[in-house]
Amino acid sequence: MQQEILNRIATFSQNMNLSEETLSTLRKEFPKVHFTYCSDDDIIDASPLRKFEDFNIYLVDGNDHCLKFTANLDEATGVVLAEVHTDEND
């Protein structure tokens, strides 16, 4: 994955409310990238590549028939956009 593509994904996602519709648009814009949308609480033992107020970005490597998180852009085949939920009671 190229840094420019990741930057465009991040910028677009920041400007939109993260949703399935956002991912649908991203999938059309970047058809070779696999996108996943989940809650950041669902991700265990991985550090986000980029952190934002409302979501984090993780990279996924699916080159060896098994998905795994990666921080290496050259290995990345997909992007996880993980929504950050804040507890109003904090």
Backbone as XML, in Angstrom:
<?xml version="1.0"?>
<chain id="A" units="angstrom">
  <residue number="1" name="MET">
    <atom name="N" x="0.852" y="-1.168" z="0.000"/>
    <atom name="CA" x="0.000" y="0.000" z="0.000"/>
    <atom name="C" x="0.899" y="1.232" z="0.000"/>
  </residue>
  <residue number="2" name="GLN">
    <atom name="N" x="0.470" y="2.223" z="-0.714"/>
    <atom name="CA" x="1.242" y="3.452" z="-0.792"/>
    <atom name="C" x="0.802" y="4.435" z="0.289"/>
  </residue>
  <residue number="3" name="GLN">
    <atom name="N" x="1.762" y="5.206" z="0.788"/>
    <atom name="CA" x="1.485" y="6.207" z="1.816"/>
    <atom name="C" x="0.405" y="7.187" z="1.348"/>
  </residue>
  <residue number="4" name="GLU">
    <atom name="N" x="0.444" y="7.561" z="0.078"/>
    <atom name="CA" x="-0.540" y="8.503" z="-0.475"/>
    <atom name="C" x="-1.958" y="7.943" z="-0.360"/>
  </residue>
  <residue number="5" name="ILE">
    <atom name="N" x="-2.121" y="6.661" z="-0.640"/>
    <atom name="CA" x="-3.446" y="6.036" z="-0.536"/>
    <atom name="C" x="-3.916" y="6.044" z="0.914"/>
  </residue>
  <residue number="6" name="LEU">
    <atom name="N" x="-3.031" y="5.688" z="1.832"/>
    <atom name="CA" x="-3.390" y="5.704" z="3.251"/>
    <atom name="C" x="-3.768" y="7.122" z="3.696"/>
  </residue>
  <residue number="7" name="ASN">
    <atom name="N" x="-3.038" y="8.111" z="3.235"/>
    <atom name="CA" x="-3.357" y="9.507" z="3.572"/>
    <atom name="C" x="-4.738" y="9.892" z="3.050"/>
  </residue>
  <residue number="8" name="ARG">
    <atom name="N" x="-5.055" y="9.483" z="1.840"/>
    <atom name="CA" x="-6.371" y="9.797" z="1.265"/>
    <atom name="C" x="-7.486" y="9.097" z="2.027"/>
  </residue>
  <residue number="9" name="ILE">
    <atom name="N" x="-7.262" y="7.851" z="2.428"/>
    <atom name="CA" x="-8.247" y="7.119" z="3.218"/>
    <atom name="C" x="-8.463" y="7.816" z="4.553"/>
  </residue>
  <residue number="10" name="ALA">
    <atom name="N" x="-7.385" y="8.206" z="5.207"/>
    <atom name="CA" x="-7.480" y="8.876" z="6.505"/>
    <atom name="C" x="-8.216" y="10.206" z="6.389"/>
  </residue>
  <residue number="11" name="THR">
    <atom name="N" x="-7.877" y="10.996" z="5.383"/>
    <atom name="CA" x="-8.514" y="12.301" z="5.199"/>
    <atom name="C" x="-10.003" y="12.145" z="4.917"/>
  </residue>
  <residue number="12" name="PHE">
    <atom name="N" x="-10.354" y="11.231" z="4.030"/>
    <atom name="CA" x="-11.763" y="11.002" z="3.709"/>
    <atom name="C" x="-12.526" y="10.553" z="4.950"/>
  </residue>
  <residue number="13" name="SER">
    <atom name="N" x="-11.937" y="9.634" z="5.702"/>
    <atom name="CA" x="-12.602" y="9.096" z="6.888"/>
    <atom name="C" x="-12.762" y="10.161" z="7.966"/>
  </residue>
  <residue number="14" name="GLN">
    <atom name="N" x="-11.816" y="11.056" z="8.075"/>
    <atom name="CA" x="-11.922" y="12.149" z="9.040"/>
    <atom name="C" x="-13.061" y="13.090" z="8.679"/>
  </residue>
  <residue number="15" name="ASN">
    <atom name="N" x="-13.288" y="13.289" z="7.392"/>
    <atom name="CA" x="-14.300" y="14.240" z="6.932"/>
    <atom name="C" x="-15.713" y="13.665" z="6.938"/>
  </residue>
  <residue number="16" name="MET">
    <atom name="N" x="-15.831" y="12.356" z="7.070"/>
    <atom name="CA" x="-17.133" y="11.697" z="7.070"/>
    <atom name="C" x="-17.405" y="11.110" z="8.446"/>
  </residue>
  <residue number="17" name="ASN">
    <atom name="N" x="-18.649" y="10.875" z="8.741"/>
    <atom name="CA" x="-18.960" y="10.082" z="9.931"/>
    <atom name="C" x="-18.727" y="8.635" z="9.559"/>
  </residue>
  <residue number="18" name="LEU">
    <atom name="N" x="-17.890" y="7.966" z="10.300"/>
    <atom name="CA" x="-17.550" y="6.585" z="9.989"/>
    <atom name="C" x="-18.790" y="5.706" z="10.038"/>
  </residue>
  <residue number="19" name="SER">
    <atom name="N" x="-19.030" y="5.010" z="8.932"/>
    <atom name="CA" x="-20.217" y="4.165" z="8.815"/>
    <atom name="C" x="-19.996" y="3.164" z="7.693"/>
  </residue>
  <residue number="20" name="GLU">
    <atom name="N" x="-20.960" y="2.268" z="7.519"/>
    <atom name="CA" x="-20.898" y="1.329" z="6.391"/>
    <atom name="C" x="-20.925" y="2.085" z="5.063"/>
  </residue>
  <residue number="21" name="GLU">
    <atom name="N" x="-21.632" y="3.195" z="5.025"/>
    <atom name="CA" x="-21.686" y="4.013" z="3.806"/>
    <atom name="C" x="-20.304" y="4.586" z="3.476"/>
  </residue>
  <residue number="22" name="THR">
    <atom name="N" x="-19.583" y="5.011" z="4.502"/>
    <atom name="CA" x="-18.222" y="5.512" z="4.306"/>
    <atom name="C" x="-17.362" y="4.419" z="3.687"/>
  </residue>
  <residue number="23" name="LEU">
    <atom name="N" x="-17.457" y="3.215" z="4.243"/>
    <atom name="CA" x="-16.669" y="2.112" z="3.710"/>
    <atom name="C" x="-17.082" y="1.746" z="2.292"/>
  </residue>
  <residue number="24" name="SER">
    <atom name="N" x="-18.355" y="1.813" z="2.004"/>
    <atom name="CA" x="-18.834" y="1.533" z="0.649"/>
    <atom name="C" x="-18.193" y="2.499" z="-0.350"/>
  </residue>
  <residue number="25" name="THR">
    <atom name="N" x="-18.129" y="3.752" z="0.009"/>
    <atom name="CA" x="-17.503" y="4.757" z="-0.860"/>
    <atom name="C" x="-16.013" y="4.483" z="-1.002"/>
  </residue>
  <residue number="26" name="LEU">
    <atom name="N" x="-15.349" y="4.149" z="0.101"/>
    <atom name="CA" x="-13.920" y="3.845" z="0.047"/>
    <atom name="C" x="-13.651" y="2.605" z="-0.808"/>
  </residue>
  <residue number="27" name="ARG">
    <atom name="N" x="-14.506" y="1.615" z="-0.710"/>
    <atom name="CA" x="-14.328" y="0.395" z="-1.515"/>
    <atom name="C" x="-14.426" y="0.694" z="-3.009"/>
  </residue>
  <residue number="28" name="LYS">
    <atom name="N" x="-15.301" y="1.608" z="-3.378"/>
    <atom name="CA" x="-15.421" y="1.998" z="-4.793"/>
    <atom name="C" x="-14.207" y="2.789" z="-5.249"/>
  </residue>
  <residue number="29" name="GLU">
    <atom name="N" x="-13.698" y="3.657" z="-4.367"/>
    <atom name="CA" x="-12.554" y="4.508" z="-4.703"/>
    <atom name="C" x="-11.242" y="3.711" z="-4.753"/>
  </residue>
  <residue number="30" name="PHE">
    <atom name="N" x="-11.129" y="2.707" z="-3.879"/>
    <atom name="CA" x="-9.902" y="1.905" z="-3.783"/>
    <atom name="C" x="-10.255" y="0.414" z="-3.876"/>
  </residue>
  <residue number="31" name="PRO">
    <atom name="N" x="-10.605" y="-0.063" z="-5.060"/>
    <atom name="CA" x="-11.109" y="-1.441" z="-5.206"/>
    <atom name="C" x="-10.092" y="-2.530" z="-4.873"/>
  </residue>
  <residue number="32" name="LYS">
    <atom name="N" x="-8.816" y="-2.235" z="-4.849"/>
    <atom name="CA" x="-7.803" y="-3.254" z="-4.553"/>
    <atom name="C" x="-7.497" y="-3.355" z="-3.059"/>
  </residue>
  <residue number="33" name="VAL">
    <atom name="N" x="-8.107" y="-2.467" z="-2.268"/>
    <atom name="CA" x="-7.868" y="-2.466" z="-0.827"/>
    <atom name="C" x="-9.062" y="-3.113" z="-0.130"/>
  </residue>
  <residue number="34" name="HIS">
    <atom name="N" x="-8.777" y="-4.027" z="0.791"/>
    <atom name="CA" x="-9.829" y="-4.656" z="1.588"/>
    <atom name="C" x="-10.091" y="-3.768" z="2.808"/>
  </residue>
  <residue number="35" name="PHE">
    <atom name="N" x="-11.346" y="-3.394" z="3.026"/>
    <atom name="CA" x="-11.713" y="-2.539" z="4.154"/>
    <atom name="C" x="-12.563" y="-3.304" z="5.151"/>
  </residue>
  <residue number="36" name="THR">
    <atom name="N" x="-12.289" y="-3.053" z="6.427"/>
    <atom name="CA" x="-13.081" y="-3.596" z="7.515"/>
    <atom name="C" x="-13.442" y="-2.455" z="8.447"/>
  </residue>
  <residue number="37" name="TYR">
    <atom name="N" x="-14.662" y="-2.508" z="8.965"/>
    <atom name="CA" x="-15.161" y="-1.502" z="9.902"/>
    <atom name="C" x="-15.579" y="-2.211" z="11.175"/>
  </residue>
  <residue number="38" name="CYS">
    <atom name="N" x="-15.052" y="-1.763" z="12.314"/>
    <atom name="CA" x="-15.401" y="-2.392" z="13.586"/>
    <atom name="C" x="-15.223" y="-1.386" z="14.709"/>
  </residue>
  <residue number="39" name="SER">
    <atom name="N" x="-15.478" y="-1.832" z="15.899"/>
    <atom name="CA" x="-15.232" y="-1.037" z="17.089"/>
    <atom name="C" x="-13.773" y="-1.234" z="17.504"/>
  </residue>
  <residue number="40" name="ASP">
    <atom name="N" x="-13.139" y="-0.191" z="17.954"/>
    <atom name="CA" x="-11.753" y="-0.312" z="18.390"/>
    <atom name="C" x="-11.633" y="-1.270" z="19.570"/>
  </residue>
  <residue number="41" name="ASP">
    <atom name="N" x="-12.694" y="-1.389" z="20.359"/>
    <atom name="CA" x="-12.706" y="-2.323" z="21.496"/>
    <atom name="C" x="-12.592" y="-3.778" z="21.052"/>
  </residue>
  <residue number="42" name="ASP">
    <atom name="N" x="-12.907" y="-4.056" z="19.788"/>
    <atom name="CA" x="-12.855" y="-5.424" z="19.277"/>
    <atom name="C" x="-11.441" y="-5.862" z="18.898"/>
  </residue>
  <residue number="43" name="ILE">
    <atom name="N" x="-10.512" y="-4.938" z="18.881"/>
    <atom name="CA" x="-9.146" y="-5.252" z="18.449"/>
    <atom name="C" x="-8.261" y="-5.473" z="19.673"/>
  </residue>
  <residue number="44" name="ILE">
    <atom name="N" x="-7.622" y="-6.637" z="19.687"/>
    <atom name="CA" x="-6.771" y="-7.023" z="20.810"/>
    <atom name="C" x="-5.357" y="-7.268" z="20.292"/>
  </residue>
  <residue number="45" name="ASP">
    <atom name="N" x="-4.388" y="-6.838" z="21.042"/>
    <atom name="CA" x="-2.975" y="-7.100" z="20.740"/>
    <atom name="C" x="-2.502" y="-6.513" z="19.415"/>
  </residue>
  <residue number="46" name="ALA">
    <atom name="N" x="-3.003" y="-5.352" z="19.078"/>
    <atom name="CA" x="-2.516" y="-4.645" z="17.891"/>
    <atom name="C" x="-2.508" y="-3.158" z="18.202"/>
  </residue>
  <residue number="47" name="SER">
    <atom name="N" x="-1.530" y="-2.478" z="17.670"/>
    <atom name="CA" x="-1.434" y="-1.029" z="17.853"/>
    <atom name="C" x="-1.867" y="-0.340" z="16.569"/>
  </residue>
  <residue number="48" name="PRO">
    <atom name="N" x="-2.655" y="0.723" z="16.699"/>
    <atom name="CA" x="-3.079" y="1.421" z="15.485"/>
    <atom name="C" x="-1.904" y="2.111" z="14.799"/>
  </residue>
  <residue number="49" name="LEU">
    <atom name="N" x="-1.980" y="2.139" z="13.499"/>
    <atom name="CA" x="-0.971" y="2.854" z="12.731"/>
    <atom name="C" x="-1.182" y="4.356" z="12.872"/>
  </residue>
  <residue number="50" name="ARG">
    <atom name="N" x="-2.460" y="4.738" z="12.904"/>
    <atom name="CA" x="-2.821" y="6.144" z="13.097"/>
    <atom name="C" x="-4.000" y="6.230" z="14.050"/>
  </residue>
  <residue number="51" name="LYS">
    <atom name="N" x="-3.951" y="7.245" z="14.911"/>
    <atom name="CA" x="-5.020" y="7.454" z="15.881"/>
    <atom name="C" x="-5.685" y="8.805" z="15.623"/>
  </residue>
  <residue number="52" name="PHE">
    <atom name="N" x="-6.991" y="8.780" z="15.673"/>
    <atom name="CA" x="-7.790" y="9.995" z="15.540"/>
    <atom name="C" x="-8.778" y="10.027" z="16.705"/>
  </residue>
  <residue number="53" name="GLU">
    <atom name="N" x="-9.466" y="11.120" z="16.858"/>
    <atom name="CA" x="-10.391" y="11.246" z="17.974"/>
    <atom name="C" x="-11.509" y="10.208" z="17.922"/>
  </residue>
  <residue number="54" name="ASP">
    <atom name="N" x="-12.083" y="9.980" z="16.737"/>
    <atom name="CA" x="-13.254" y="9.115" z="16.599"/>
    <atom name="C" x="-12.956" y="7.717" z="16.069"/>
  </residue>
  <residue number="55" name="PHE">
    <atom name="N" x="-11.752" y="7.498" z="15.540"/>
    <atom name="CA" x="-11.416" y="6.189" z="14.980"/>
    <atom name="C" x="-9.907" y="6.008" z="14.926"/>
  </residue>
  <residue number="56" name="ASN">
    <atom name="N" x="-9.503" y="4.755" z="14.804"/>
    <atom name="CA" x="-8.098" y="4.398" z="14.609"/>
    <atom name="C" x="-7.968" y="3.610" z="13.318"/>
  </residue>
  <residue number="57" name="ILE">
    <atom name="N" x="-6.789" y="3.687" z="12.726"/>
    <atom name="CA" x="-6.506" y="2.953" z="11.496"/>
    <atom name="C" x="-5.467" y="1.878" z="11.784"/>
  </residue>
  <residue number="58" name="TYR">
    <atom name="N" x="-5.815" y="0.656" z="11.379"/>
    <atom name="CA" x="-4.910" y="-0.483" z="11.460"/>
    <atom name="C" x="-4.691" y="-1.001" z="10.046"/>
  </residue>
  <residue number="59" name="LEU">
    <atom name="N" x="-3.549" y="-1.602" z="9.816"/>
    <atom name="CA" x="-3.278" y="-2.242" z="8.528"/>
    <atom name="C" x="-3.326" y="-3.751" z="8.692"/>
  </residue>
  <residue number="60" name="VAL">
    <atom name="N" x="-3.772" y="-4.415" z="7.648"/>
    <atom name="CA" x="-3.880" y="-5.872" z="7.638"/>
    <atom name="C" x="-3.063" y="-6.424" z="6.478"/>
  </residue>
  <residue number="61" name="ASP">
    <atom name="N" x="-2.374" y="-7.519" z="6.745"/>
    <atom name="CA" x="-1.603" y="-8.239" z="5.733"/>
    <atom name="C" x="-2.303" y="-9.570" z="5.486"/>
  </residue>
  <residue number="62" name="GLY">
    <atom name="N" x="-2.764" y="-9.773" z="4.264"/>
    <atom name="CA" x="-3.437" y="-11.020" z="3.906"/>
    <atom name="C" x="-2.694" y="-11.788" z="2.834"/>
  </residue>
  <residue number="63" name="ASN">
    <atom name="N" x="-1.402" y="-11.555" z="2.719"/>
    <atom name="CA" x="-0.619" y="-12.173" z="1.651"/>
    <atom name="C" x="-0.400" y="-13.668" z="1.807"/>
  </residue>
  <residue number="64" name="ASP">
    <atom name="N" x="-0.394" y="-14.184" z="3.021"/>
    <atom name="CA" x="-0.107" y="-15.605" z="3.249"/>
    <atom name="C" x="-1.358" y="-16.404" z="3.570"/>
  </residue>
  <residue number="65" name="HIS">
    <atom name="N" x="-2.498" y="-16.006" z="3.028"/>
    <atom name="CA" x="-3.776" y="-16.702" z="3.196"/>
    <atom name="C" x="-4.334" y="-16.624" z="4.609"/>
  </residue>
  <residue number="66" name="CYS">
    <atom name="N" x="-3.614" y="-15.975" z="5.519"/>
    <atom name="CA" x="-4.103" y="-15.722" z="6.872"/>
    <atom name="C" x="-3.957" y="-14.227" z="7.132"/>
  </residue>
  <residue number="67" name="LEU">
    <atom name="N" x="-4.991" y="-13.640" z="7.663"/>
    <atom name="CA" x="-4.919" y="-12.215" z="7.966"/>
    <atom name="C" x="-4.152" y="-11.988" z="9.255"/>
  </residue>
  <residue number="68" name="LYS">
    <atom name="N" x="-3.334" y="-10.939" z="9.249"/>
    <atom name="CA" x="-2.633" y="-10.528" z="10.458"/>
    <atom name="C" x="-2.429" y="-9.018" z="10.397"/>
  </residue>
  <residue number="69" name="PHE">
    <atom name="N" x="-2.373" y="-8.405" z="11.567"/>
    <atom name="CA" x="-2.106" y="-6.972" z="11.611"/>
    <atom name="C" x="-0.649" y="-6.727" z="11.271"/>
  </residue>
  <residue number="70" name="THR">
    <atom name="N" x="-0.394" y="-5.570" z="10.657"/>
    <atom name="CA" x="0.972" y="-5.195" z="10.308"/>
    <atom name="C" x="1.108" y="-3.676" z="10.421"/>
  </residue>
  <residue number="71" name="ALA">
    <atom name="N" x="2.319" y="-3.228" z="10.601"/>
    <atom name="CA" x="2.615" y="-1.796" z="10.563"/>
    <atom name="C" x="3.391" y="-1.463" z="9.292"/>
  </residue>
  <residue number="72" name="ASN">
    <atom name="N" x="3.613" y="-2.469" z="8.462"/>
    <atom name="CA" x="4.414" y="-2.323" z="7.253"/>
    <atom name="C" x="3.512" y="-2.028" z="6.056"/>
  </residue>
  <residue number="73" name="LEU">
    <atom name="N" x="3.641" y="-0.839" z="5.500"/>
    <atom name="CA" x="2.831" y="-0.452" z="4.341"/>
    <atom name="C" x="3.061" y="-1.377" z="3.148"/>
  </residue>
  <residue number="74" name="ASP">
    <atom name="N" x="4.279" y="-1.848" z="2.981"/>
    <atom name="CA" x="4.595" y="-2.721" z="1.839"/>
    <atom name="C" x="3.880" y="-4.071" z="1.920"/>
  </residue>
  <residue number="75" name="GLU">
    <atom name="N" x="3.556" y="-4.525" z="3.130"/>
    <atom name="CA" x="2.876" y="-5.806" z="3.319"/>
    <atom name="C" x="1.359" y="-5.667" z="3.367"/>
  </residue>
  <residue number="76" name="ALA">
    <atom name="N" x="0.866" y="-4.457" z="3.583"/>
    <atom name="CA" x="-0.558" y="-4.232" z="3.827"/>
    <atom name="C" x="-1.401" y="-4.495" z="2.584"/>
  </residue>
  <residue number="77" name="THR">
    <atom name="N" x="-2.472" y="-5.265" z="2.797"/>
    <atom name="CA" x="-3.452" y="-5.518" z="1.738"/>
    <atom name="C" x="-4.816" y="-4.955" z="2.113"/>
  </residue>
  <residue number="78" name="GLY">
    <atom name="N" x="-4.938" y="-4.512" z="3.353"/>
    <atom name="CA" x="-6.225" y="-4.008" z="3.809"/>
    <atom name="C" x="-6.093" y="-3.007" z="4.933"/>
  </residue>
  <residue number="79" name="VAL">
    <atom name="N" x="-7.209" y="-2.337" z="5.187"/>
    <atom name="CA" x="-7.287" y="-1.300" z="6.209"/>
    <atom name="C" x="-8.465" y="-1.603" z="7.120"/>
  </residue>
  <residue number="80" name="VAL">
    <atom name="N" x="-8.229" y="-1.493" z="8.418"/>
    <atom name="CA" x="-9.305" y="-1.591" z="9.392"/>
    <atom name="C" x="-9.546" y="-0.188" z="9.938"/>
  </residue>
  <residue number="81" name="LEU">
    <atom name="N" x="-10.785" y="0.261" z="9.816"/>
    <atom name="CA" x="-11.196" y="1.524" z="10.421"/>
    <atom name="C" x="-11.979" y="1.148" z="11.668"/>
  </residue>
  <residue number="82" name="ALA">
    <atom name="N" x="-11.395" y="1.444" z="12.812"/>
    <atom name="CA" x="-11.959" y="1.014" z="14.086"/>
    <atom name="C" x="-12.502" y="2.225" z="14.841"/>
  </residue>
  <residue number="83" name="GLU">
    <atom name="N" x="-13.806" y="2.233" z="15.009"/>
    <atom name="CA" x="-14.472" y="3.358" z="15.661"/>
    <atom name="C" x="-14.169" y="3.373" z="17.159"/>
  </residue>
  <residue number="84" name="VAL">
    <atom name="N" x="-13.778" y="4.546" z="17.647"/>
    <atom name="CA" x="-13.489" y="4.731" z="19.063"/>
    <atom name="C" x="-14.752" y="5.242" z="19.738"/>
  </residue>
  <residue number="85" name="HIS">
    <atom name="N" x="-15.197" y="4.509" z="20.744"/>
    <atom name="CA" x="-16.383" y="4.900" z="21.498"/>
    <atom name="C" x="-15.913" y="5.483" z="22.822"/>
  </residue>
  <residue number="86" name="THR">
    <atom name="N" x="-16.394" y="6.676" z="23.120"/>
    <atom name="CA" x="-16.039" y="7.288" z="24.397"/>
    <atom name="C" x="-17.214" y="7.152" z="25.346"/>
  </residue>
  <residue number="87" name="ASP">
    <atom name="N" x="-16.899" y="6.832" z="26.568"/>
    <atom name="CA" x="-17.928" y="6.700" z="27.600"/>
    <atom name="C" x="-18.172" y="8.074" z="28.192"/>
  </residue>
  <residue number="88" name="GLU">
    <atom name="N" x="-19.396" y="8.527" z="28.107"/>
    <atom name="CA" x="-19.744" y="9.857" z="28.600"/>
    <atom name="C" x="-19.549" y="9.978" z="30.099"/>
  </residue>
  <residue number="89" name="ASN">
    <atom name="N" x="-19.428" y="8.870" z="30.822"/>
    <atom name="CA" x="-19.258" y="8.900" z="32.267"/>
    <atom name="C" x="-17.799" y="9.049" z="32.682"/>
  </residue>
  <residue number="90" name="ASP">
    <atom name="N" x="-16.864" y="9.015" z="31.738"/>
    <atom name="CA" x="-15.435" y="9.155" z="32.070"/>
    <atom name="C" x="-15.106" y="10.569" z="32.469"/>
  </residue>
</chain>
